[in-house]
Amino acid sequence: MACTQIFQSHTSSLRPSSGHHRRSFSLIVRCTTTSTTNNQQLITSQQELHKKATSFSAKYVPFSSICTNTPTQESYSLDEVVYRSSSGGLLDVQHDLEALKQFDGKYWKALFDSRVGTTKWPYGSGVWSKKEWVLPGISDDDIVSAFEGNTNLFWAERFGKKFLGMNDLWVKHCGISHTGSFKDLGMTVLVSQVNRLRKLGQPLSGVGCASTGDTSAALSAYCASANIPSFVFLPSNKISMAQLVQPIANGAFVLSLDTDFDGCMKLIREVTTDLPIYLANSLNSLRLEGQKTAAIEILQQFDWEVPDWVIIPGGNLGNIYAFYKGFKMCQELGLIDRIPRLVCAQSANANPLYLYYKSGWKNFKPVKAETTFASAIQIGDPVSIDRAVFAIKNSNGLVAEATEEEIMDAMAKADSTGMFTCPHTGVALTALMKLRDEGVIGINDKTVVVSTAHGLKFTQSKIEYHSKSIKDMACQFANPPVDVKAEYGAVMDVLKKFLVKKL
Ligand SMILES: *Cc1c(COP(=O)(O)O)cnc(C)c1O
């Protein structure tokens, strides 16, 4: 199999932010006359790497041992079907860092950069270009990939200048991806591992998940391409039409349940203990291994310059930890010398982490999540709460929240500067605007807002906003179409009136 995807960010949208833009290492290697020696060095070390590749390994350990930084005897092979530690806690994939440290930071940067845009399976994928850090033990033939990752890091020049006076603001468009959300990054890893387990003879009839929409879309697409049955538990009437149609089209067995996400989650957990169906929820730590590559990719796209802030919308709270893990691994392996401060942005209608943060981390209580336009984060009892708290505390991070009106206005503002954002991105943009207002984020801070899904999955909310049909909302940035008679005179009148107003 070959990949033809080109990594565009280096050349198209990555533009100078403060006048000291450098071209990436990989491009220099390919373009300059000294490339032969550089390439030769790289290839030589790559051969060395392949000889040592078997020494790279990863295993499951209890997340609590990572959290408290205490050694543990408890660990499981990634080839076991296990989701929880013996005490019922979360698991984490732990890499053999000593093995990875046989190579210095410079080497890893050069290796990752050399794979950008490659046609060599599976390294053209943004996830599998970091294979040694993700799933070192899997054979290339078992990998199920749709060339996820390598998403655009967009310089939000106009949005930043117009609304915030900021010049170094970037939006990482993780939603410009195979199924339209960052969930592809994790699902390629999980489904690849299931593919391997089935080939090894594990009796797994399929993979299942509860979903607020995007997880099921990613799961069903990756499973379908590997011919693995998928089972999807969805809350009826709580996800967008575009999200619902994806698993249906990809041939998943879809159960529409009269409950919310938390109810679906509870059921799938019970069902997967009794049936040989692999559980694909973000409780499953494999997915985070793929998602963490988005953090590494951001650094790579900045030529390994570390941003000051990264703002991530959070629901079940796996992704915020995945970003932390990606940055932290780069620091531990010598690619960078500090990590960014992380901000988790929640919808005010589903804000258990925000409330916990505001209480000074004193009292965590799940909430009953209310309806929000940011439907993928309408979660009241997040599975990865401990992971998120760990990520926030260890990155000197923050938590912020956004009301429905703030979400929709932020989206409209961003869209008016050429983006096409989803409501979750609206949550993160609101957090940015609030932290700018409060002076927490400085005007010159290098800031990345993570856009988690494609705006085209959420057109209904945009239609309602721009037609001003949302109850109790001013929709002040609505831009509704003008009804005009199909006559030259009428059209000219309307245009002239508009132009006069503009000039
Ligand atoms: C899943 C999802 C999130 C939330 O990610 P968590 O890891 O659950 O915090 C945010 N935005 C979109 C679009 C999603 O699909």
Ligand as a Chemical Component Dictionary entry (heavy atoms), coordinates in Angstrom:
data_LIG
# 
_chem_comp.id                   LIG 
_chem_comp.type                 NON-POLYMER 
_chem_comp.pdbx_formal_charge   0 
_chem_comp.three_letter_code    LIG 
# 
loop_
_chem_comp_atom.comp_id 
_chem_comp_atom.atom_id 
_chem_comp_atom.alt_atom_id 
_chem_comp_atom.type_symbol 
_chem_comp_atom.charge 
_chem_comp_atom.model_Cartn_x 
_chem_comp_atom.model_Cartn_y 
_chem_comp_atom.model_Cartn_z 
_chem_comp_atom.pdbx_ordinal 
LIG C1 C1 C 0 -14.510 13.575 21.737 1  
LIG C2 C2 C 0 -14.525 14.995 21.425 2  
LIG C3 C3 C 0 -14.107 15.971 22.339 3  
LIG C4 C4 C 0 -13.722 15.652 23.749 4  
LIG O1 O1 O 0 -12.595 14.861 23.911 5  
LIG P1 P1 P 0 -12.398 14.131 25.318 6  
LIG O2 O2 O 0 -11.184 13.322 25.165 7  
LIG O3 O3 O 0 -13.617 13.313 25.545 8  
LIG O4 O4 O 0 -12.273 15.223 26.341 9  
LIG C5 C5 C 0 -14.082 17.287 21.940 10 
LIG N1 N1 N 0 -14.492 17.650 20.708 11 
LIG C6 C6 C 0 -14.903 16.738 19.808 12 
LIG C7 C7 C 0 -15.345 17.222 18.490 13 
LIG C8 C8 C 0 -14.943 15.392 20.130 14 
LIG O5 O5 O 0 -15.387 14.506 19.229 15 
# 
loop_
_chem_comp_bond.comp_id 
_chem_comp_bond.atom_id_1 
_chem_comp_bond.atom_id_2 
_chem_comp_bond.value_order 
_chem_comp_bond.pdbx_ordinal 
LIG C1 C2 SING 1  
LIG C2 C3 SING 2  
LIG C2 C8 DOUB 3  
LIG C3 C4 SING 4  
LIG C3 C5 DOUB 5  
LIG C4 O1 SING 6  
LIG O1 P1 SING 7  
LIG P1 O2 DOUB 8  
LIG P1 O3 SING 9  
LIG P1 O4 SING 10 
LIG C5 N1 SING 11 
LIG N1 C6 DOUB 12 
LIG C6 C7 SING 13 
LIG C6 C8 SING 14 
LIG C8 O5 SING 15 
# 
